[in-house]
Amino acid sequence: MVRSLAFCLALAFLTPPAQAATAKEIKEVAQEMVCLCGDCNRESLATCICTSFAVPQREHIGQLLDRGKSRQEIIDEYVSTYG
């Protein structure tokens, strides 16, 4: 039991901390998609400033990147969801 706990603690300290996705990484993915807010002229999701769709979707892209999803996996997920 003590060995298991010691092993788990050692593993926790040896595992590098996850890095949050940068704004640049998020925009690199978002530039491949268009905003679907309905208020803009289908601007790039990377540049649209609407708070109803673009901002939350960029935050979602950041969360997916943080979880280790690749650019292509995220794009594929969006295509599957939104067409």
C-alpha positions in Angstrom: 0.0 0.0 0.0 2.8 2.4 0.9 4.7 1.5 -2.2 1.7 2.1 -4.3 1.2 5.6 -2.8 4.9 6.4 -3.2 4.8 5.3 -6.8 1.7 7.4 -7.5 3.3 10.5 -5.9 6.5 10.0 -7.8 4.6 9.6 -11.0 2.6 12.8 -10.3 5.8 14.8 -9.8 7.5 13.3 -12.9 4.6 14.0 -15.3 5.0 17.4 -16.9 2.2 19.8 -16.3 -0.3 20.3 -19.1 0.1 23.5 -20.9 -2.8 25.6 -21.8 -3.4 26.3 -25.5 -2.1 29.6 -26.7 -4.2 32.2 -28.5 -2.0 31.5 -31.6 -2.7 27.8 -31.5 -6.4 28.4 -31.1 -6.5 30.8 -34.0 -4.6 28.4 -36.2 -7.4 25.9 -35.8 -10.2 28.4 -35.9 -9.0 30.0 -39.1 -10.1 26.8 -40.9 -13.7 27.4 -39.9 -16.3 30.0 -40.4 -18.5 31.6 -37.8 -22.1 30.4 -37.7 -23.5 33.2 -35.5 -25.8 34.5 -38.3 -24.9 38.1 -37.6 -21.6 38.3 -39.6 -21.0 37.5 -43.2 -19.6 34.1 -42.3 -16.3 35.5 -41.2 -13.4 33.3 -40.1 -14.0 31.8 -36.7 -10.5 33.1 -35.9 -11.5 36.8 -36.4 -15.2 37.1 -35.8 -15.9 39.1 -32.6 -19.4 37.9 -31.9 -20.0 36.8 -28.3 -22.9 34.5 -29.2 -20.9 31.9 -31.2 -17.3 32.8 -32.1 -15.9 33.5 -28.6 -17.4 30.4 -26.9 -16.3 28.3 -29.9 -12.7 29.5 -29.7 -12.8 28.7 -25.9 -14.0 25.3 -26.8 -11.2 24.8 -29.3 -8.7 25.8 -26.6 -10.2 23.2 -24.2 -9.9 20.5 -26.9 -6.3 21.4 -27.5 -5.7 21.3 -23.8 -7.0 17.8 -23.8 -4.5 16.8 -26.4 -6.8 16.8 -29.5 -4.9 17.5 -32.7 -5.9 20.3 -35.1 -7.3 17.8 -37.6 -9.3 16.0 -34.9 -10.9 19.3 -33.8 -11.7 20.2 -37.4 -13.2 16.8 -38.0 -15.3 17.1 -34.9 -16.7 20.5 -36.0 -17.4 19.1 -39.5 -19.3 16.2 -38.0 -21.3 18.6 -35.7 -21.9 21.5 -38.0 -21.4 20.1 -41.5 
